[in-house]
Amino acid sequence: MDEFGDYTILYIEDDEGVRSVNLRILNRMFKEVFEASDGLEGYELYLSKKPDIILSDIKMPNMDGIELIKKIREKDDKTKIIITTAFSDEKYLLDAVELKLERYLVKPLTKRNLIPALQKAISHIKNENRYYFDSNFYYNYSNDLLYVDEKVVELTKKEINLVRLLMKNRDMVITYNVIEQEVWEDEYMSLNSLRTTIGFLRKKLPKNIIKNISNMGYKLKIDN
């Protein structure tokens, strides 16, 4: 279950007995588990904790699951949400499609139906946090590191800062002044030291991906 250990989940279920059983499973899997007994409490925890995944029942007091998710989706279409219910209802299934849910699970929850749903959610989170240059080479936005064949590319602190700056401003020209402020921070940056850093970084990135814009700065040129 190591694949879940870096993530947080919010579990919302009004049946205390059911919630207690499933919490024992979730607590062994996730970095942190937040629990709520109804939609209103769940929404407040969502706002304060910003979990990676929400696992929520549909029929609950105060605010039901569909109402809760509609409220979340007003401003957030990224958080992964899995709905659980004791009934296979076509109306809810149609609502689920509109609300960009990961999965609609019919109770009881078991490892057979829950684990694949959680794995799917984690897979989507990982892919959204990555930019692939090719099938083996990607940049991870969550930790600002480059990976080749799932191994971290060794970078200096300045190289990490520069990659972060270029990746978060893809296809935009990053001026020398901005690079000095963001990468060199409180140090003085000479053009010679910048060129040296760029030269070393180019050797660690796909060919011709860093483009020099004469007398202005640099940009990351990605064609795919």
Buried (B, 14 or more C-beta within 10 A) or exposed (E): EEEBEEBBBBBBBBBEEBBEEBBEBBEEBBEEBBBBBBBBBBBEBBEEEEBBBBBBBBBBEBBBBBBBBBBBBEEEEEBBBBBBBEEEBEEBEEBBEEBEBBBBBEBEBEEEBBBEBBEBBBEBBBEEEEBEBEEEBBBBBEEBBBBEEEEEBEBEEBBBBBBBBBBBBEEEEBBBEBBBEBBBEEEEBEEEBBEEBBEEBEEEBEEEBBEEEEEEBBBBEEEE
